[in-house]
């Protein structure tokens, strides 16, 4: 299975999600950043993934499920949770942010 990782911008009023393709020890951007709730990040991510036929359907579903998890976590707890707490919940994601 191909390896992917999420890059997350953890902000006070938004969360931005991007996916990188992991090749060996290098990261290659797969998508641009999509913002939630400013835009429908999940839908934009889905469209972007659908344009990449080399990613299997199972991988796409897995990536979208992970995106749902992080969006839900931010919606439910983001304003009250620090970026450190988000990193603890999602240790395989790469985080940057302001809180």
C-alpha positions in Angstrom: 0.0 0.0 0.0 1.3 3.4 -0.9 2.1 5.7 2.0 0.5 9.1 2.5 0.5 11.6 5.3 -1.6 14.5 6.2 -0.3 18.0 6.7 -2.6 20.0 9.0 -2.7 23.7 9.7 -4.4 23.9 13.1 -5.8 27.4 13.3 -8.2 29.2 15.7 -11.0 29.6 13.1 -10.1 27.1 10.4 -8.3 23.9 9.8 -6.4 23.3 6.6 -5.7 19.9 5.3 -3.2 18.7 2.6 -2.0 15.3 1.7 1.6 14.4 0.9 2.8 11.3 -0.8 5.6 9.6 1.1 8.4 8.3 -1.1 11.1 6.7 1.0 12.0 9.4 3.5 10.9 12.2 1.3 7.5 14.0 1.1 5.9 15.0 -2.2 2.8 17.3 -2.1 -0.2 15.4 -3.4 -2.8 18.0 -2.8 -2.9 21.7 -2.0 -4.3 22.9 1.3 -8.1 22.8 1.7 -9.7 24.9 4.4 -12.6 23.9 6.7 -15.1 25.5 7.4 -14.2 28.3 5.0 -14.7 25.9 2.2 -15.8 22.3 2.0 -12.4 20.8 2.5 -13.7 17.2 2.4 -15.5 17.7 -0.9 -12.5 19.4 -2.4 -10.2 16.7 -1.2 -12.5 14.0 -2.7 -12.5 15.8 -6.1 -8.7 16.1 -6.0 -8.2 12.4 -5.1 -10.6 11.3 -7.8 -8.4 13.1 -10.4 -5.5 10.7 -9.5 -6.3 7.3 -11.0 -3.1 5.8 -9.7 -4.4 5.9 -6.1 -6.6 2.8 -5.4 -10.2 3.2 -4.3 -9.4 1.7 -0.9 -6.7 4.3 -0.4 -9.0 7.1 -1.4 -11.6 5.9 1.0 -9.1 5.6 3.8 -7.7 9.1 3.2 -11.2 10.6 3.1 -12.1 8.7 6.4 -9.0 10.2 8.0 -9.9 13.6 6.7 -13.4 13.2 8.3 -11.8 12.2 11.6 -9.5 15.3 11.8 -12.3 17.7 10.7 -14.7 16.2 13.3 -12.0 16.5 16.0 -11.4 20.1 15.1 -15.1 20.9 15.0 -15.8 19.3 18.3 -12.7 20.3 20.2 -10.5 22.5 18.1 -11.2 25.8 19.8 -10.7 24.2 23.2 -7.8 21.9 22.3 -4.2 22.8 21.6 -2.2 21.6 18.6 -0.3 19.4 21.1 -3.5 17.5 21.9 -4.3 17.1 18.2 -0.8 15.7 17.6 -1.4 13.2 20.4 -4.7 12.1 18.8 -3.2 11.9 15.3 0.5 11.0 15.8 1.0 10.2 12.1 0.0 13.6 10.8 2.2 16.6 10.4 0.9 19.7 12.3 1.6 23.4 12.2 -0.5 26.1 13.7 -1.0 29.0 16.0 -2.5 27.6 19.3 
